[in-house]
Amino acid sequence: MMAALGCWGARAATGGEGPAGWFASHGRGKLEYRLYWHAGSRPQDSRKRRSEYRLRVELDIPLGERARLFVAPELRWDSHHLSAGALDERNRDEVRRPIFHFREAYVEWRPGRWDLRFGEQIFAWGTADGFNPTDNLNPRDYLDLVDNEKIPVLALAATYHVSDVTSLQVVLLPLFVPSRFDGQDSRWSFFPAAPPLTFERDRPADSSAAMQFALRAKTSVGGWDLSLSYFDGYNDIARPSLRLDGQGQPERVHFDYDKVRVLGFDFATTWRNIGIHGEIAHTWTRGHRDDSYLQYVFGIDYTFADIRPGQNLRLILEYAGERRTSKGRDLDGVPPTRLGRYLDGSLLARAVYEFSETASVEIKACATLRGENNYYIQPSFTFDVRDDLRVKVGADIFMGDDDTFFGQFDHNDRFFVILEYYF
């Protein structure tokens, strides 16, 4: 089933001279087309069809024996103008993603036991599959709630390898980058279509006082992979408050980004071929403007190998929860976005059945059982037409009452087709 993904690493074997040979040795790329068709409409956006195009190139360039340059420029365009602007200037006051940006772009230097990286980076902390409360370094792009992806951040990351299994890492983030979501003009808006509102953001200034940092210690003991982490920075998901006009009518929504500290722990091990993993993190919100809370997720995974010759089934089951430890101020009647905190009392599941190396069926599901039940399900089928061409078809299905997280998007049920060409 890894045939198409393997193309990303197989190009280096071709060698050759000239630009084509150099790219074969140091680069890879992917051209992607996505088509979404919604069955219903919302007052915020009645359009039912959206097309999206993406082109990404990755270059891994050696700079001597101990250093390298990694750059991943990306172009993207869509029919609903979710992308705007020729360059990525972090869109600090905008709700549009850039047409061109660097998915990652950093220099890495490895002197002795050190691993130093500086530039635009994407981090992946934590061991869980569907939810990572210890992973707080990258904001996310929620212009499409389902296909949300991490936004790269400018960072200096220094990792010291104490041994083969133990490491210490410190990450400095000099600039604050917020998560991206729309106001009232999108299918994925958390705000009603009327009355029309003005949105204003009070983001941290670019100064040394806004510097964010994170620490992580990793080790492996007796078959247990363990990690302890700490983050001191800002919540990249804004806290809204409502501002009224002279007649007491809603006029503006003001977004603040609260200062937070997060202490986290994660683990992973195997028992009788069953994978066991979990994360737990406590977030302290400074100034008590929002809640302080403890989040956790625990899960297991198991692979049924060779159910039939060449056919495998992998199952992942997780439970996520939250406990509020300190109540913040009310949101003055503004509906909370609940991004990052909607999985309290939720079951998350993922099943992947591989028919062969080129075809598989996957089902992702989330059921929030605390309070009023609401659900999300994504069935999909993936087929590798050939080594460099992949097709994926599927659906996103939301269920629940209108005042629940998934239920508010009940009219956003959709089908999708994704074509990926690797080179």
N, C-alpha and C positions, 0 to 999 in steps of 0.2 A: 504493500500500500504506500510505501515511501518512494516510489519511482519518481514522481514529479518533483517532490521536495528534494530528492537526491540530486537533481539537476543543478541546484545551487552550489553544490560542492564538486560536481563532476567536471566542470569546465577546465579546471586547472590541469587536467591530465592531457589536454590536447596540445599544449606547447605551441611552438611556431614563432615566427618573427613578424615584425611590423606591429601596427596598432591592434590588429585582430589577435595576433598571438599574445601580445602583452595583456590584452583584456581577458583572454582565456586563462592566463596565469594568475591574474590579480583581481578579476572582477566577475560579477554575475548580475543578472537583472531579471525583472518580472514586469510584464505588461498585463494589466487586469481590467476587465470590464464587468460591471455589476448592473443588474436590472432588478428593480423592485416594483411590485404591483400590489397596491393596497385594495382590500375588498370594500372598505368603507371610507368615511371622511370624518374630520373633526372641524368644528367651527374655526379653529386657528388655521387650517390648511385643508382645502377640499381636493387638491390634486392627488391623483391615484397612482401615477407612474413617475419613477425617478430613475435616471441613468447616471452612472458614475464611471469615470475612467481614471486609472492610476498607472504611472510609470515610475518604477524605482530601480535604481542602479546602486550596487554596492561595490566599493573599491577598497581592497586591503593591500596597502603598499608598504613593503618593508623599508625601514630607515636604518640600515645597519643590522647588527646581530641582536640588539636589545630594544629596538624601538620600531614602531610602525605607525602609519597614518591610516585611519579608517574613516571613510566618508560614504554617506548613503543619501544622495540627492533624490528628491521625489517630486513629481508633478502630478496634480490631480485636478479634475474638473467634473462638475455634475450639472444636471439640467435644472436644479432648483437653486443654483447660485449659493450653495453652502460654502463655496470657496471664493475668495476675493483677495485681490492684492497680489502683486508680482513677487514680493519677497516676504519672508517671515520676519516680522518685527514684533513677534509674540502677541500681536493683536490684543494688546492689553485692554483697550476700551471697546473692542469689537466682539461680535458674536459670529464671525466668519473665520474659517480656517484658511491658511494661505494657499494660493495656487502652487507656489514653489516653496519648498523648504528642505532642510536637511533632516532626514529621519534620525540620523546620528552623524556626528562629525567630531572626531577627537584624535588626539595624539597620545600614544601609550609608550611608556618607558619602563623597562624592567631591570633596574640595577639590583643585583643580588637577590635578597628575599623580598624586595619591594616591587609593587606593581602600581605605577602612577598613571592616571588618565586625566586629561583636561580637554573640555569641549562639550558639545551637545551630546547628552547621553540619556539612555533609557535603562532604568534599574528594575530588577525583579527580586524583591525580598519576600520571604515566606515560603511555606511548603504546601499550602492548600491549593485546590484546583479552581474553585468557583468564586472564592472570596478571600482576600488577603488583608486583614486589619493591620498587619505589621508593615505593609508596603505603602509608604506615604511620601516618597520622593518625587514622583511624577504626577502632575495633574492629568485629567482625562478630557477627551473631546466627546461631549454628550449631545452633539447636534443630531446624531443618530443613536438613540438610547441603547439599542441592541449591539450595534457595531462600534461601541465606544472603544477608543484606543488611547494609549498613553501619549502625552505630549512631551517631547524631549525638553530637557532643562540643561542650562549651562552649569557645569559642575566640575570641581576638582575632587577626584576620588583617589585616595591613597590606601593601599592594602598591604599589610605586612604579614608574610607567611611565616608564622612561628615554626610550623612543621608541615608535613604533607597533609595533615587533617585539621590543623588549627590556624586560624587567620584573624586578624584585627583590621577593621576598615573604618576610615573616617571620610565623610563626604561633606564638602562645603558648597553651598548654593548661594552665589552672590546676588542673584536676581529672582524676584518672586514672579511666578507665572500661574495665573488662575486656571481652574477648569473652565471649559467652554460649553455654554448652553444658551439656547435662544430665549427671547422674551415672550412675545405673544404671537409670533408669525410662523410657528412651526408645528408640525404634527406632534412633536415631542416636547412641546411647551408645558410647563407646570402651572401656567397662569391662564385664566379664562380669556376668551377673545374680547370681551367687553366688561367694563368700559376701557377705552384705550388708555394705556399707562406709559409714562416715561420711566426709563430705567437708568439709574446712575450708580456708578461703582466707586467705592472709596478704597482703592488698592494701596498697599504699602509703597512708600517711596523708594526709589533706587538709592540706597545709602547703606553705610556699614551697619546702621541700626536694624536694617531689614535682612541682614545676613541670616541664612538658615544653615543648620548643620545636623548631621546624623552620625551615629556610631553603631557598629555591629561587630560582635565577636561570634565566631563560628568554630565548632569543633565536632569531633566524632568520638564517642566513648561507648565501648561494648556493643556496637551495632546500632547505636542511637546517634542520629545527626541532630545537633542542638545549636540554637542560635539565640542570642540575646541582643536586642536592638533598642536604640533611643533616638528620637527625633525631636528637634527643637526648631519650630518655624511657624508657618501659618497654615490654617485650614484653607486649602485651595478651592473648596466649595463655599460659596458666599452665603452669608446669613442675611435674609431679606427683612426689611421693616417698611411699613406703609407710611407715606407722607400725604397729608390731606391739603386741599386747597382752601380758600377763604370761606367757602360754603360748607366745609366739612365733608366734601366728596373726595374719594380716592383720586389721586393725581399722579403720584410718583412712587416707585419702589426703589428703595436705597439698599445697596448691597455692601456689607462689611465683611472683611476677611479676618477672622479672629486668630489671635496668637494662641498656639497650642503646644503642648508637650506630650509625647507619646512614648510609653515604655512597653516594649513588646518581647514576646518569647515564642519560638516555634520549634517544632521537633518533627522527626520522621524516623521510622524504623520498619522492620519487617518481622512478622511472626508467622511461621508456617506458610510462607508464600503469600501472606496477606499484608499488604502495605498499610501502615497506620501513620497518620499525620495529624497535626493540629497547630493552631495559632491562638494566642491570646494577647490582647493589647488594651492598655488603659490610656484614654485621652483626657488630659486636663485642659480645660479652656480657661485662659487667663481673663480676669475681669468679670467672670460669671455672666457674660452676656449670652452664653449658650451653655448647654448641658456639658457636664463631664460624665464619661461613660466607659464601661468595660465591654469590649466586644470579643467574641471567641468563635472558633470554628474547629470542629473535630471531624475526621473522616477516615474511611478505609477504602482500599482499592484492591481488586483481584483480577487476574487475567486467566481465563479458561483457554488454554493453548490447545491447538489442533483438535477442536471439536469435530471437525472433519479435516482431512489433509489440507494444510495451508489456510485453514479458517480459524480465526481467533476472536474471542469476545472479552473486552475489557470493561469492567464496571467500577464506577467511582460513586460513593455515597457520602454526603457530608451533612452535618447539622450546624447551623449558624445561629447565634443568639447575642443578646445585648442586655446589660443591666446598667441603668442610670445611677450614678453615684452622687451627682449634684445637679439640681435643677437650675437651668438658666432662666433668663427673662423671657416673657412671652413674645411672640412675633407680631404683635399688634394686628392680628387678623389676616396677615399675609400667609397664604398656604405654603408650608415648608416644602422645599424641593425634595427632602428626604434622601437625596443622593448620598450614598455611603452609609446610610443607617436604615435601610428598608428591609434588611434581612433578619430582623429579630424574630426568632422562633421559626426559622425556615429550613426546609429540607432541600438540598441541592443534589442532583443526580446527573450522571453522564454515562452513557453506554455506547460503545463503539464495536460494531461487528464487522470484521474484515472477511469478505468473501474470498478475496485473493489479494495479490500484491497491487492490483489496480482498481479495486472496487470495494467500497465500504458504506455502511449505513450508520448514522450517528443520531442519538436522541439526547438533547439537553433539556433539563426540566428544573423548575424552581417552584416550590409550594410554600407560601407563607401561611402558617397555621395559627399564629398567635393573633388574637383579635378576629376580624372578619377575614375568612379565607380568600386568597387570590393566588393566581397561578400564571406561569409562563412556560411554554413548551416550544422547542425548536427541533423538528425532525429534518434530516437532510440526507442526501445521497451524493457520494463523491465518486467520480470515475476518471481514471487517467487514460485519456484517449491514446496518448503515446508518452514517451519520456518527458517531452517538453510542453505538453498540453493537458490541462486538467479542467474538468467541468464539475460544478457543484450546484445542485438544485435543492430547495427546501422551503420551509415556511416558518414564520414567527406567529405564535398564537398567544393572545392575552385573555385572561378570564378573571372576573371578580366584579364587585360593586364599584360604582363610580368614585367612591371616596376611599378606595384602596389603591396601593401603589400601582400594581399591574392592571387593576380594573379600570383606572382612568384612561388607559390606552386600549380599551377593548375594541375601538373602531380602527385601530392601527394594525389589525391582523393583515398579514401580507405573504406573498410568494416571492421568491427570489431566485435568480440565476447568476452564477459567478463563473466567468471564464478566466483562466490564468495561463499565460504563455511564458515559459522560462527560457532565458538565453544566457 
